């Protein structure tokens, strides 16, 4: 009988356990958490459970130990979102967003991510990872999801740019982008500088909006 994950673990716990196998090298643990038909969207890895397990084994054999530090996590339906810092085999720290989808059996069935090199603080002294780590206002999840969906449509996709100010509490806006300062004014200055350089931010499609509380 195959040894699967521990009973009563939450999906967040399972996702955290999976990413920490990169540091522990526990290939059997990774295998127990993944669905056999696991779908991988990270272009650096092959798809399938066996490909993930092989990556865990390869990192375990590397001369420099991989480190994993999860900073914040939340769950939304069958998805778990993680914000973490990785250093794969000493290649340098990377800040990552991971999304895991779970199947009906409670196994991790699909994964998307985005990674960026860890950078110096932005003009306001904020980093890619500081700030609140625990969610609140769980009763406002759907209200907040709609707010973000509308913001993406109106502002980021440029359908109603005149409404930009409606989404902010004056200039009280904390920014973790490594190149942009706090406040709506900081965002506006950065976009203006991009425009002067002929750089366009083309934002056409919102694939999914994940939310839990605030």
C-alpha positions in Angstrom: 0.0 0.0 0.0 1.4 3.4 -1.0 2.1 5.8 1.8 0.1 9.0 1.1 0.0 12.3 3.0 -0.8 12.5 6.7 -4.6 12.6 7.4 -6.3 15.9 8.3 -3.5 18.1 6.9 -4.9 21.3 5.3 -4.1 22.1 1.7 -1.8 24.9 2.9 0.1 22.5 5.0 0.5 20.1 2.1 1.7 22.8 -0.2 4.2 24.0 2.3 5.4 20.4 2.9 5.8 20.0 -0.9 8.1 23.0 -1.4 10.1 22.1 1.6 11.0 18.8 0.0 13.4 20.9 -2.2 15.3 21.6 1.0 15.0 18.2 2.8 15.4 16.1 -0.3 12.5 13.8 0.8 11.5 12.5 -2.6 9.0 10.0 -1.0 7.2 12.8 0.8 7.0 14.7 -2.5 5.6 11.7 -4.3 3.0 11.2 -1.5 1.7 14.7 -2.0 1.4 14.8 -5.8 -1.3 13.3 -8.0 0.1 10.9 -10.6 -1.0 13.1 -13.4 0.5 16.3 -11.9 0.6 19.2 -14.4 3.6 21.5 -14.2 3.5 25.0 -15.7 7.0 26.1 -14.6 8.9 26.0 -17.9 12.1 24.9 -16.3 10.7 21.5 -15.3 9.0 18.7 -17.0 5.3 17.9 -16.3 4.2 14.9 -14.3 4.8 13.6 -10.7 8.0 11.8 -11.7 9.6 14.9 -13.1 9.0 16.8 -9.8 10.4 13.9 -7.7 13.5 13.7 -10.0 14.0 17.5 -9.3 13.9 16.9 -5.6 16.5 14.1 -5.9 18.7 16.2 -8.1 18.7 19.1 -5.6 19.4 16.7 -2.7 22.5 15.5 -4.6 23.8 19.1 -5.2 26.9 20.2 -3.3 25.1 23.3 -1.9 21.9 22.8 0.1 18.7 24.3 -1.2 16.9 26.7 1.2 13.1 27.4 1.3 11.4 30.1 3.4 7.6 30.4 3.1 6.5 33.9 4.1 2.7 33.9 3.5 0.0 31.5 2.3 -3.7 31.4 1.7 -6.3 29.1 0.3 -9.2 29.7 -2.1 -11.3 26.7 -3.0 -9.1 24.0 -4.5 -6.1 26.4 -4.9 -3.3 27.4 -2.5 -1.1 30.4 -3.0 2.3 30.6 -1.5 4.8 33.6 -1.3 8.3 32.3 -0.6 12.0 32.8 -0.9 14.1 30.0 -2.6 17.8 29.5 -3.1 18.1 26.5 -5.3 21.5 24.8 -4.8 23.2 28.1 -4.0 22.2 29.8 -7.3 21.0 32.9 -5.4 17.8 33.9 -3.6 14.6 34.2 -5.6 11.2 35.5 -4.5 8.4 33.3 -5.8 4.7 33.1 -6.1 3.4 29.6 -6.3 -0.2 28.5 -7.0 -1.1 24.8 -6.4 -4.4 23.2 -7.5 -5.7 20.2 -5.5 -7.8 17.4 -6.8 -10.8 15.8 -5.2 -8.5 13.3 -3.4 -6.6 16.1 -1.7 -3.5 15.6 -3.9 -1.6 18.4 -5.6 -2.7 18.2 -9.3 -1.4 21.4 -10.9 1.2 24.2 -10.4 1.9 27.7 -11.7 4.6 30.0 -10.5 6.6 33.2 -11.1 10.1 33.9 -9.7 12.2 37.0 -9.6 15.7 37.5 -8.2 15.8 39.0 -4.7 16.5 42.7 -5.0 17.4 45.7 -2.9 14.6 47.7 -1.2 12.6 50.0 -3.4 12.7 53.8 -3.2 10.3 53.7 -0.2 12.5 51.1 1.6 10.1 48.2 1.1 11.2 44.8 0.0 9.5 42.1 -2.1 8.5 40.2 1.0 7.8 42.5 4.0 4.4 43.4 5.3 1.5 41.6 6.8 1.6 37.8 6.7 -1.8 36.8 8.3 -5.1 37.5 6.6 -8.1 39.1 8.2 -11.7 40.2 7.2 -12.5 36.7 6.0 -16.2 37.7 5.6 -15.1 40.2 2.9 -13.4 37.7 0.6 -15.9 38.0 -2.3 -16.2 41.8 -1.9 -12.4 42.1 -2.1 -12.2 39.8 -5.0 -14.7 41.9 -7.0 -12.7 45.0 -6.1 -9.5 43.6 -7.5 -11.4 42.3 -10.6 -12.8 45.7 -11.3 -9.5 47.4 -10.7 -7.8 45.1 -13.2 -10.5 45.8 -15.8 -10.7 49.5 -15.2 -7.1 50.5 -14.6 -4.6 47.8 -15.6 -6.4 46.9 -18.8 -7.1 50.6 -19.5 -10.8 50.4 -19.9 -11.7 53.2 -17.5 -8.4 54.9 -16.5 -10.3 57.9 -15.1 -11.4 55.7 -12.2 -7.9 55.0 -11.0 -8.2 57.3 -8.0 -11.4 55.6 -6.9 -9.5 52.5 -5.9 -7.0 54.2 -3.5 -7.3 55.8 -0.1 -5.6 59.0 -1.3 -1.9 58.4 -1.5 -1.9 55.7 1.2 -0.7 52.8 -0.9 2.2 50.5 0.0 4.3 49.3 -2.9 6.5 46.3 -3.0 7.6 46.6 -6.7 11.4 46.9 -6.5 11.5 49.9 -8.8 8.4 51.9 -7.7 7.8 54.2 -4.6 4.8 54.1 -2.3 1.6 55.9 -3.0 -0.5 56.5 -6.1 1.9 59.3 -6.9 4.8 56.8 -7.0 2.9 54.5 -9.3 1.9 57.4 -11.6 5.6 58.6 -11.7 6.8 55.2 -12.6 4.2 54.8 -15.4 5.0 58.3 -16.7 8.7 57.4 -16.8 7.9 54.2 -18.7 5.9 56.1 -21.2 8.8 58.5 -21.8 11.0 55.5 -22.6 8.4 54.1 -25.0 7.6 51.2 -22.7 4.0 50.0 -22.8 2.4 47.9 -20.2 -0.1 45.7 -22.2 -2.4 43.9 -19.9 -5.1 42.0 -21.8 -6.3 39.0 -19.8 -7.1 38.2 -16.2 -6.9 34.4 -15.9 -8.0 34.0 -12.3 -8.3 36.1 -9.1 -7.5 34.2 -5.9 -8.7 35.7 -2.6 -9.0 35.0 1.1 -10.1 37.8 3.4 -8.0 41.0 2.8 
